[in-house]
Amino acid sequence: MYSSRLLRTSGTLVAAAALLISAAVSGSASPNVTAAAPARARAVVEDAPAPPLEPLPAAIPAALRPYYAQKPAWRACPGKSAAGFECATLLAPVDYAAPGGGDVKLAVSRKKATGAGKRLGSLMVNPGGPGGSAIGFLRGYAAAGYPARVRARYDMVAMDPRGVAASEPIACLSDAEMDDYAQVDQTPDDASEVRELVAAYKKFAAACATRSGKLLRHVSTVEAARDMDIFRAALGDDKLHYVGASYGTFLGATYAGLFPARVGRLVLDGALDPSLGQEQVNRDQNAGFQTAFASFSQDCARREDCPLAAGGRTDIAAARLKTLFEQLDHRPLPTGTSRRLTESLATTGVISAMYDEASWPVLRKALHDAQHGDGALLLRLSDAYYERDARGSYSNLMPANSAVNCLDLPPAFRGPAGVRRALPEFEKASPALGTSFAWAALTCAYWPVPATGAPHRIPATGAAPILVVGTTRDPATPYPWARALASQLSSGRLLTYDGDGHTAYNRGSSCVDSAINDYLLTATPPPASRKCS
């Protein structure tokens, strides 16, 4: 049972995709949004523009000064895989409206600049999610995979956001319960299956409330952005330099909105539009994954091993994929393990492969295998999406994802009736995936904590130039979102990548990479509306 607002850089899936290819082929939480009436799910289509996110006062409140005065006690990170990295822990108030009422421990890590040239400061990274481990991304990807000339001039740093990974992670279901949750039918055919789906959402939400305590109310993006400013100060940097991907763009843009005068060089790759309500976000993602599926199916048609051979006809390919899903709904496939491939798990596996075109060969083989009675490879794609390891253990990606999303925006739908009304449009936009996307949008309807955020614009007036990057056929963060964010930001500069997959930096376009690298190293953004391929 995937989340339709899981937004993370394809870089977090690169290692998993590579393994699969190898195996297959060889103040208060949100005090600064101008007060408005309770947000409606489809606020984006209303005439009234979303209110702006207002900056916080430049002066640090007296109650927060002890947090800003922290000096990290850096130490070598444990484990062979962390060689060369330093770790520390910082504190932040659980509730910024009541400092002193309890602290949250924030895990941070860094790898010092490797070059002999003048150090430019720290470069903070976040891979998205919400729920993705920034420290895991730093160690597993950015600190070695980012261009050498960038790593030579910056200390590469990361902080797991509150509620994520090593920073007091949100906990919900046990691993065995997550296995059950992931395979609940997300395309209910009758009232009984709708009740089963609703019961699963309620059980998940109740478990989060039971196991996560008061922190569940305080994992919003606004609070995480305020934590980033404490980390910036602890690093001794006057300005924040940052590369955020996917949901990380919302986190970075929120930081810019709250602290425009402290913005250094910000790259927001695979951008979100903060002015959208949850229903519209889900509608746009539904259409985005359909666009990605169309690219996959057209590419597939040129391959001899294409299991959806349709002469390039996306509608026929989608119909064949839907037929496979319907067959799995009635008869799940064996996988060579005690688990069987259900329709929900297969759908998640397909969605997982849409994040990066490097996974398309895997998806072709996975679909071929499923058509011939073997669900193992689609299950592995689904597990990669959920961050479920071979031992059956899950990261806290999915609990944190729901916790942040359900705080940041009111629910898309209040109950099954709302989903049913929206279904025809979802299914028209994406015949094979639309039903699942519509029902996935019901997750927050049963969340035990009310939303503290609402749709808003982020002008970040007075900020230094901010580079917003959009990919034209991005499934998870559709290209119009990048255009919208760049236009909202008073100093936004849009860089367009005409390509497939989720996010653009360091994914093979020398045009994109050189533009971003030059900006990070010289503070000079590319010309307005630069387009790359």
N, C-alpha and C positions, 0 to 999 in steps of 0.2 A: 504494500500500500504506500505508494510514493507520495511525496509532498509536491504539489505543483508550484511551490515557490522555493524549491531548492535551487539556489543560485551560487554556483561555485566555478572557479576557473577550471578549464579543461586540464590545466597543469596538474591538478590534484588527481586526475584520472590517468595521466600519461603512463605512469609505471604499471598500473593495473592493465591498461590497454596493451602495453608492450608485452607483458607476460601472456595475455590472452592471445595476441597475434602470434607470438612464438609457439604457443601450445596448439593453436588452431591451424597454422599455416606451415610450419615445420613443427541647584534648586530642586524641584520635583522632577520626576522622570522626564517630562516633556513640557517644561514651563514656557517655552519660547515660541510655540505655535500660537498665533493670534487666535483668541477664543472664537469658536464657531458653534453652530448647532451640531448635535450628534451626527457624526459622519454617516452618510448613506453609502451602501455598497457600490453604487454606480455613480459616485460623485464626479467621476471624470467626464461624464456626458452631460452634466448639468451646466447651465450657463455661467454660474458664479465661479470665478477662478478660485483655486485652492489658496488659502492664506499663506503668507511667507513665514519661514522659520527665522525668527529674530535672533541676533547674536546675544551672547551673554555679556555682562559688563566686563570690561578689560581688567579691572582690578580684581585680584583673587580674594574672595571673602575670607575673613579671619578664621572661620571655622575650618576652612579647607587648607590653610597654609601649612599645617603639619604634613599633609599628604604631598603637597608640592615641594616640601623640603627634603623628601626622602632621597637617600643615596643608595643605589643598589649595591648589595653585597655580592658582587660577581664571584662565581666559582665555576670550576670546570663542570660541565654537564656530565651526568653519569652515562655509562654505556659506550661501547666501541663505536656505534653509529653516530655518536655525538662528539667525536673527537674534533677539537678545534673550536667548539662552541662553548660559550659561557651562559650560565643560568642565574636567575635571581628571582626574588618574589617582592612585589610591591603591594601596598594596601590601598584600597579606595573605600569610601563609604558605601554601604549597601544602598542607602537612600540619600541622595544628594540634598534632599529637602530637610534631612535630619542627621547631619554628620555627628558622629559620636554614638549613634544608635546601633552600631555594629559595623564591622568591616568585611570586605570580600578580599580574598587573597588572589592576586593576579600573577600568573606565571609569565616571565619574560625571558627572552634569550637573544644572544647576539653572536655574530662572527665578525671580528675586526677587519677593517679594510686591509686588502692584501698588497696594495701597490705602494711605491715610494713617493708618488706625487702628493700634492696638498690634499688632505682629507676634507671632504665637503660636509661631513656631518654623518648623521644616521639616516638610513633609508628603511622605513617601516613598511612591512608587507602584510597583506591580508588576502587570502584566496577566495573569500566569500562564504557561502552557505545560505543563510547564517548557520553556524555550527561547525564550519570547517576550522581545523586547528591551524592557526597562523604559525605556531612554532613547528608543527609538523611540516608545513609548506616550506618554511625557511630551511629546515634541515634536509628535507627530502628533495627540494627542487631549487628554490631561489638562490641559496647561498652557493650553489655549484652551477646552476643552469642559467642564471642571469649573465649577461655579457661581462666578460672579464674586465673591460674598461670601466664598467659601472661598479663592480665589486672592488676594484682597485681604489676607488675614491670615497666609497661609503662604508661605514660599519653597517652590515646587514642585520636588521633587528626585527623582532616580532613579539607580540603579546597575544596570548590566547584570550579572547574577549571573555568577560564574566559569563559564567555558565557553560563555557566551552572547554572540552579537553582537560588541560591541567589547571584551569582557573575555576575551581569549585563547580564541576560539571553538573548540569541539570541531569537528573536521573528519573527514569519512568519505569518501563517494563524490564523484566529479566530477559536474558538472551532467549530462553525458550519461548517466553511470551512474545518477544519481538518476531520470532519465526512465525508464530501464529498470526500476529498482526499484519505482517508483510504479505500474507497470502489470502487475507480476507477479500471476498469478491467485491470489486470496486465498480462493477457494472451490474447492479442488482436488476433482476428480471421481474420480481414481484414484491409484494409488501413484506413477505417474510425475509427476503434477502435485504431489503432496505432496513428492517429492524436489526438484522444481524450487523450490518455496516454501522449503523448508528450506535449500537451497543459497543462495537469495537472502538469507535472514536471516544465514547464516554469512558470506557475502561482505561484507555491510554491517558486521557486527561486526568482522571482520578488518580492514577498511579503517579503522574507527575506532581500533583498536588501533595500526595502523601510522602513521596521520597525527596522532594526538592525544597520544601519549606518556604520560608519567606523570600528567598532569593528569586523564586518564580515570578514575583511581582516586580523585580528590578533587573531584568536582563534586556531592556529596550536598547535600541540603537542609539538613542540620545545618551543614555547612561554609558554605553560602551565608548562613544566618542569622547565623553568627558574623562573617562579612564585613560584614553589615548593622550590627552593633554597632560595628565599627571606623569605618564611615561615619558613624554617629550621633555618635560621639565627635569625628570630624574636623569635623563641622558645628558642634560646640560645643553640642549639645543634651543636656540631662540625661535626657530621655525620648524614646522613639521614637514619633512620630505617623505613621500608616501607613494606606494604603488598598490592600489586596491583593484581587485578583479571581481566581477560579478556583483554579488551582494556587498563586497568590499568597496564598491563604488558608492553605494548608499552610505556606508559607514564613513568613507572619506569626505563625501559631499556634506554629510551632517556635521562633521568636524569643521569644515570650511564655513558652514552656516553659523555655527556657534562661536567660532574663533577666527574670523576672517583675517585679522591682523597677524595671526601666527601661522598663516599658510605659507609654506615654502614652495616646493615643486611637487605638485600632486598629479598623478596619473590615475585616471579612472577608466578602467578597461572593461568593456561589457557592461554598459551603464544601465542603472535603473532610473525610472522616472518617479520621483517621490510624490508627484501630484496625483497619482492614480490610487483609486480604492482597490480593495482586494478582488472584487469581482472582475474589474477591468484588467487587473494584473493577470488573473487566471485566463481570461479571454485572450489576451495578447500572447501569453505563453502557449496556449493551445494552438493559436495560429502560427506562432513561431516554430513549434515543433512540426507542424504540418509542412511549413516551408522547408525545413531541414529534411523531412522525410521525402519531399518531392525531389530535392537535390540527390539524396541517397538513391531513390528509385531510378532517376535518370542515369546516374553513374552505374547503378547495378545493371541496367539494360545493356550496357556496353561490355559486360563481363560474361564470359562463358559459364561461370558458376552462379549466375544470378538465380535465386530461388523464387523471385517474384516476376520473372520475365513477362513484360507487358508491352514491349516495343516502345518503351519510354512513356507510356500512358500512366501517369500518376494515379488516376482514378482506378484503373484496373489493379495496379500494385496495391493500393490501399484496400480494395475489396478483397484481394487475396490475403492480405495481412489480417484483415478483420475476420475472414473465414477461419484462419488459424486460431485466432483468439477465441472465437466461438467454440471451436472444437475443444480447446483446452478448458473452457468453462465447464464442459460436460465430462471431459475425460483428461485429467492432468497426466503429464508424461513422466515416465521414470527418468532418473538422472544419474543412476549409478550410486546413489546414496539413499538414506532413509527419507529424504525429502523428494517431493514430486513437483514438477513445474506446473503451476496453476496459471490461469489467465492473468491474474494480477502480477505475478512474478515475471511472466513473459513480457507483459506491457512495460514493466520497469526495466527489463533488460534491453528492450528496443529503445526506450527513452535514454538510457545510459549511453548507448552507442551514438546517439545523435549529438552529443556534446563535442565530439572530435571526429573528423573524417578519417583519422588514422584508425579508428575502430570499425570502419565500414567493412573491411575484409572479414573481421571477426563476426560482424552481424550477418553477413551473407552466409557464412558457414553455420552460424547458430540457427538461422532460419531454415537452412537446408536440413540440418540435423533434426530440427523439430518436426519438419514435414515428414521425416522418415522415422519418427518415433523416439528420438533421443533429445531430452531437454537439458542436458548437462551444461552446454555452453551458454544458453540463454540464462540459466540459473546463475552461472558465474558472472555474467554481465550484471544481473540484478544485484548480486552480492557486492560487486565493486561499487555500485551506486550507493548501497546502504552502508558501506564500510563494514561488512561482515567478513571476518577472517576465516581461515580454513578450520579453525577450532570451534567455530560457531559463536565467537564473541563479537559484539557490535561496539563500535565507537559511540559516543553520545551525539553524533551528528544529527540524527532524526529528532531526539528529544529537544536539543537546543534549537533546531530549526523551527519546530512548532512553537516553542516558548517565545522566541524572539518575534516571529511573524505574527503571532496572536496578540502580542503586546503592542506591536507597531501600528496595526490597523484593525479596525472593527471587522468582524467576519464578513466574508463574501455573501453567505447565505445564513439565514437564521434557522433553517430546518429543511427537510426533504422537499417540501412544497416549492421552495425557491429554486432548488436544483431542477426539479421537474419543469418549471416554467422556462428555465434557461437552456435545457437540454437541446431543443431543436437547433438553436444557434451554435452551440458547441459542436454538435454532430455535423452540421453543415460545413463549419469551418475546418473540421478534421474528422473525416468519416471513421477512421480506424482508432483514433485516440481521444476524440472529443468526449465520449461518455465517461471515460476514466477521469479526464481533467475536470469535468463538471462535478462529479461526486467527490473528487479529492479536495475541492474547494470548500467542502463542508466541515473540514477539520476543526476550524476555530469556533464553530457554532457552540461547541460544548466545552470550551476551555474554561477552567475554574477561576481564571483571573481576568477581569475586564481589561480591554485595550486602553492604553494610556496615550497612544498616538492617533493621528488622523492624517489624511492626505494633505500635503503642503508643498509649496514651492521653496527652492533654496537659492536665493539671490547671492548670498555671501558677498555683499557689497564691500568693496575695499580690498578684497583678496588679490594676491598676485595671480598671474595667469595660471589657469587650471586646464590641463589637457584631458579631454574626454574622447574616448576611443570607442567606435561602434563598428560591428561587423554586419554586413548587409544581410547575411542569411544565418544570423545567430539564432539558435532555437530558444535559449533560456532567457536572454535579454534582447528582445527584438530591436532592430536598428532604430526605429522611431523613438525608442526610449533614450538613446544616446543623443539624438538630435534635440529632444525635449530638454534633457538635463543641460546640455551645452547652451541652449537658449535661455534657460532660467538663470544660470550662473552669470553674474555681471562680468566676470573675466574668463568665461568658458571659451575654449578653443576646440573645435571638433576635428578629429582625425578619423577618416572613414577607410575601412578595409573592405574591399569588394571580395568576399570570400565566404567559406563555410566554417562551421564550428563555432564554439563558444569562446569568446575573447580573441585577441589578436597578437598581443605582445609575445615575442620570442616563440612564435609558432611557424616561422618559415618565410615571412615577408620581410625582405631586407629594407623595403621602403618604410614599413611600420616601425621596424626595430631601430633604424637609423634616426627616424624622427623622434622617437621616445628617448633613445640614448642621448641624442644631442640636447634635448630639453632637460634631462636629468643632470647632464654635465655642465651645461652653459646657462640654464634657466631661459633659453630662447625657444618658445613653442614654434611648431611648423606654421607655415602660412595658413590663413583662414581657409577652412574647408578643403584641406589637403586630402586627396584620394589616393589610396594605394591598392595594389592587387598582389 
